[in-house]
Structure formats: C-alpha cells, structure tokens
Amino acid sequence: MPQSIYQKQLDELLCKLNPNESPKPSLLLHACCGPCSSYVLEYLASIFDITVLYYNPNIYPQTEYERRLNELKAFYTKFPPVLQNAVRVVECSYNPQEFYDAVDTKNQPELAVEKERGERCRRCYEFRLRKTFEYACEHHFDYFCTTLSISPFKDAEKINTIGRELEKTFAGQNACAVENASANATSFPKWLPSDFKKKNGFKRSLELSAEYGLYRQDYCGCVYSMRGKENTSDL
C-alpha cells in the first residue's frame, strides 16, 4: 500500500470532523522529540484536544533521552499552537530494558546490525505504540497516534498497520464487555491514520526547528542506530 494513502485517509477524516465541536475530540499523540512533534502539533492542535505522550525507553544513552525530553518541554513553553490549545505532556518512566526485551536482539543478534526500517524497527514501533494505545484506553481518549511517520527514515506503512491492528484487536476482545459497560467505558481509542512527512510535513519540521533553534539529533535514538551512524561493528 503506498504510504501516501495514509495522508489521504487523514485528510478525509479531518473533513468529517466538526470544527466547532466542543469539546474537541481527544488525541493521545506519542512523540519522540520536539522537532518531530513541531509540525504535527501545528497541523492538529486546533482540531484535537492533544496530550503528548513521551514514551521512548529506546533512546540511548540516558543523557540523550533527557536532552530530547528537556528540549521538547522547553520548546512547548514558547510554541503558539501548544500554548493556544493547552497541549499537555505526559512523561512515562525510562526503563531501557523494556526496549531490549521488545526487539530481542539477544536471541536474534542479526537484528542488531540491520539497517533502519527493518524488523528491529518494526518491533520498536510496536512496543511504543502499544504503550500509547494502552494509556489511551485507560484514559478514554478518542484517538491515538504517533509523530514517527514524519521521518523519511520511518516506515509509515508498518506504523499504520500496527495502529490499525491495535484498534481492531481491542474492539474484538471487548465487544461483549462493551454491552454491559458504563457510558465512559464503552468508547475506545481509534487509530489516527497518518504519514506526516507528506504535504511538506518533514520540510516544515526543519523550518520550525531552525526558527526555534531546536536540537536535532543525528541518529534515531537507540544504541543500534547510534552505532550504525558511527559505522562500527562493536555490537
């Protein structure tokens, strides 16, 4: 499926939403850093009631994790779409072992040396999106999504497939329970289709990064991408 189809699906969904609806539909948006979230928030903050979820135990080392988190928080204190639309940030705990367990390079060492967009990355997308989805369920969000697809190095088809599967799995498992649930518990979050690099989204994120002097990292985040950047084999 061409990646551009996801931007088309998002455009169609946004056209169906009532711009005057109050309250706005809620969106839990997983974000990996300030630069990647910049365009996405500019694009969506006036349409959705957004909470940003910072869940990235894949980032190595911890100093890099903290730098990206602090940069995101500082950026949000001066970015008009965030301030005007009361975007909130939720920070999850930093436990790198969750990432290593998810990608399982210990039992499949070949994954440690593969290029980005492969199976290791797919597993990384999945475990972070699963956490996002679970949080969205627990707190009754209308939609969930991630900023990851804004990067040219991320596979939008894999990201959207995972999001759709999470939504469908929950719906199937809870079809019976929903009939007897309370009004607040009957709803479950829907996946917001996206390929944020489209419509010059990635270009716009570069422009915003330059405008606000944002730190843009030169590797994805995990130890494997960092070592790949350095072109070393000491894995």
Phi, psi and omega per residue, in radians:
M1 nan 2.204 -3.133
P2 -1.048 2.457 -3.097
Q3 -1.109 -0.505 -3.090
S4 -1.112 -0.334 -3.126
I5 -1.090 -0.500 -3.095
Y6 -1.266 -0.623 3.055
Q7 -1.160 -0.672 3.100
K8 -1.089 -0.747 3.120
Q9 -1.105 -0.677 3.109
L10 -1.157 -0.756 3.111
D11 -1.015 -0.749 -3.128
E12 -1.136 -0.711 3.129
L13 -1.139 -0.766 -3.116
L14 -1.119 -0.580 3.116
C15 -1.155 -0.463 -3.117
K16 -1.456 -0.310 -3.119
L17 -1.349 2.518 3.115
N18 -1.462 1.989 -3.088
P19 -1.114 -0.320 -3.129
N20 -1.735 0.119 -3.118
E21 -1.122 2.380 3.104
S22 -2.407 2.149 -0.001
P23 -1.311 2.855 3.092
K24 -1.213 2.661 3.063
P25 -1.072 2.483 -3.077
S26 -1.559 2.512 -3.115
L27 -2.336 2.191 2.986
L28 -1.672 2.012 -3.034
L29 -1.951 1.909 3.031
H30 -1.223 2.329 3.120
A31 -2.305 2.474 -3.121
C32 -1.709 -0.330 -3.127
C33 -3.001 2.983 3.113
G34 -1.134 -0.863 -3.125
P35 -0.999 -0.764 -3.111
C36 -1.205 -0.499 -3.128
S37 -1.505 -0.235 -3.016
S38 -1.027 -1.004 -3.129
Y39 -1.135 -0.684 -3.090
V40 -1.076 -0.731 3.115
L41 -1.219 -0.674 3.075
E42 -1.060 -0.647 -3.093
Y43 -1.298 -0.719 -2.920
L44 -1.981 -0.243 -2.981
A45 -1.114 -0.475 3.131
S46 -1.446 -0.183 -3.081
I47 -1.760 -0.635 -3.091
F48 -2.073 2.718 2.952
D49 -1.528 1.799 -2.910
I50 -1.788 2.353 2.895
T51 -2.053 2.217 3.119
V52 -1.590 2.248 3.104
L53 -1.841 2.052 3.110
Y54 -1.726 1.634 3.119
Y55 -2.230 1.741 -3.031
N56 -2.540 1.070 3.129
P57 -1.242 -0.041 3.066
N58 -1.295 -0.365 -3.030
I59 -1.240 2.319 -3.094
Y60 -2.314 2.443 -0.149
P61 -1.418 -3.017 -3.095
Q62 -1.103 -0.571 3.113
T63 -1.090 -0.607 3.097
E64 -1.228 -0.707 3.074
Y65 -0.993 -0.850 -3.095
E66 -1.184 -0.632 3.121
R67 -1.109 -0.772 -3.135
R68 -1.163 -0.693 3.124
L69 -1.140 -0.815 -3.130
N70 -1.126 -0.640 3.103
E71 -1.125 -0.738 3.118
L72 -1.060 -0.848 -3.105
K73 -1.099 -0.748 -3.128
A74 -1.145 -0.697 3.127
F75 -1.087 -0.721 -3.091
Y76 -1.162 -0.406 3.138
T77 -1.282 -0.178 -3.100
K78 -2.312 0.143 -3.105
F79 -1.699 1.977 -3.034
P80 -0.897 -0.765 3.141
P81 -1.027 -0.569 3.108
V82 -1.262 -0.809 -3.084
L83 -1.202 -0.736 -3.084
Q84 -1.246 -0.429 -3.072
N85 -1.999 0.220 3.038
A86 0.916 0.829 3.081
V87 -1.198 2.362 -3.137
R88 -1.890 2.800 3.120
V89 -2.194 2.293 3.034
V90 -2.041 2.176 3.132
E91 -1.812 2.176 3.060
C92 -1.547 2.917 -3.119
S93 -1.205 2.687 -3.140
Y94 -1.752 1.835 3.121
N95 -2.337 1.582 -3.064
P96 -0.989 -0.447 -3.113
Q97 -1.087 -0.500 3.089
E98 -1.063 -0.680 3.097
F99 -1.176 -0.826 -3.110
Y100 -1.116 -0.638 3.074
D101 -1.144 -0.659 -3.086
A102 -1.224 -0.757 -3.104
V103 -1.474 -0.391 3.008
D104 0.945 0.802 3.082
T105 -1.244 -0.286 3.103
K106 -1.093 -0.750 3.137
N107 -1.585 -0.309 3.101
Q108 -2.280 1.299 -3.038
P109 -1.081 -0.361 3.110
E110 -1.101 -0.431 3.140
L111 -1.236 -0.383 -3.113
A112 -1.232 -0.362 -3.066
V113 -1.987 0.044 3.130
E114 -1.316 2.765 3.132
K115 -1.272 2.862 3.110
E116 -1.075 2.721 -3.136
R117 1.449 0.113 3.126
G118 -1.574 -2.762 -3.082
E119 -1.176 -0.656 3.110
R120 -1.038 -0.778 3.135
C121 -1.167 -0.667 3.115
R122 -1.047 -0.749 3.120
R123 -1.125 -0.621 3.113
C124 -1.182 -0.751 3.053
Y125 -0.982 -0.819 -2.997
E126 -1.124 -0.783 -3.057
F127 -1.260 -0.516 3.063
R128 -1.320 -0.646 3.088
L129 -1.206 -0.603 3.099
R130 -1.104 -0.740 3.093
K131 -1.082 -0.728 3.122
T132 -1.086 -0.794 -3.131
F133 -1.098 -0.771 -3.140
E134 -1.093 -0.713 3.110
Y135 -1.152 -0.708 3.127
A136 -1.096 -0.668 3.094
C137 -1.133 -0.825 -3.086
E138 -1.100 -0.521 -3.055
H139 -1.955 0.252 2.964
H140 1.037 0.809 3.037
F141 -1.359 2.668 3.098
D142 -1.379 -0.647 -3.096
Y143 -2.400 2.773 2.984
F144 -2.412 2.673 -3.068
C145 -2.875 3.141 3.080
T146 -2.475 2.682 3.084
T147 -1.442 -0.084 -2.983
L148 -0.978 -0.571 -3.045
S149 -1.242 -0.084 3.110
I150 -1.268 -0.362 -3.105
S151 -1.434 2.349 3.054
P152 -1.125 -0.263 -3.113
F153 -1.631 -0.003 3.137
K154 -1.869 2.523 -3.076
D155 -1.554 1.797 -3.084
A156 -1.136 -0.559 -3.141
E157 -1.151 -0.766 3.110
K158 -1.118 -0.733 -3.125
I159 -1.082 -0.820 -3.124
N160 -1.214 -0.600 3.088
T161 -1.098 -0.762 3.119
I162 -1.097 -0.785 3.137
G163 -1.052 -0.780 3.122
R164 -1.108 -0.716 -3.121
E165 -1.139 -0.695 3.100
L166 -1.088 -0.780 3.125
E167 -1.066 -0.808 -3.088
K168 -1.212 -0.670 3.134
T169 -1.085 -0.771 3.141
F170 -1.115 -0.783 -3.109
A171 -1.063 -0.726 -3.133
G172 -1.190 -0.716 -3.095
Q173 -1.258 -0.434 -3.031
N174 -1.939 0.189 -3.093
A175 -1.028 -0.730 -3.120
C176 -1.307 -0.718 -3.096
A177 -1.137 -0.564 -3.092
V178 -1.055 -0.604 -3.081
E179 -1.050 -0.543 -3.078
N180 -1.877 0.139 -3.078
A181 -1.502 2.888 3.080
S182 -1.278 2.951 -3.085
A183 -1.054 -0.707 -3.105
N184 -1.243 -0.416 -3.069
A185 -1.645 -0.153 -3.072
T186 -1.306 -0.509 -3.116
S187 -1.407 2.663 3.057
F188 -2.445 2.682 -3.028
P189 -1.205 2.461 3.075
K190 -1.758 2.583 3.097
W191 -1.290 2.313 3.078
L192 -1.647 1.871 -3.103
P193 -1.107 2.536 -3.082
S194 -2.878 2.622 2.897
D195 -2.539 1.388 -2.905
F196 -1.155 -0.217 3.081
K197 -1.250 -0.344 -3.138
K198 -1.250 2.941 -3.111
K199 0.965 0.621 3.137
N200 1.088 0.491 -3.135
G201 -1.102 -0.769 3.135
F202 -1.150 -0.721 3.106
K203 -1.055 -0.737 3.139
R204 -1.132 -0.628 3.107
S205 -1.129 -0.606 3.084
L206 -1.167 -0.708 3.131
E207 -1.117 -0.769 3.132
L208 -1.163 -0.640 3.103
S209 -1.087 -0.723 3.115
A210 -1.190 -0.716 -3.115
E211 -1.099 -0.684 -3.077
Y212 -1.772 0.077 3.115
G213 1.097 0.703 -3.071
L214 -1.365 2.532 3.034
Y215 -1.278 2.126 3.088
R216 -1.949 2.002 -3.114
Q217 -1.172 2.692 -3.123
D218 -1.841 0.299 2.984
Y219 -2.638 2.778 -3.012
C220 -0.968 -0.852 -3.134
G221 2.704 -0.692 -3.066
C222 -1.420 2.888 -3.115
V223 -1.093 -0.538 -3.121
Y224 -1.249 -0.707 3.102
S225 -1.212 -0.593 3.109
M226 -1.147 -0.765 -3.139
R227 -1.245 -0.538 3.053
G228 -1.139 -0.686 3.095
K229 -1.079 -0.691 -3.121
E230 -1.399 -0.110 3.105
N231 1.020 0.780 3.105
T232 -1.947 2.841 3.132
S233 -2.044 0.197 -3.126
D234 -1.448 1.296 -3.091
L235 -1.838 nan nan
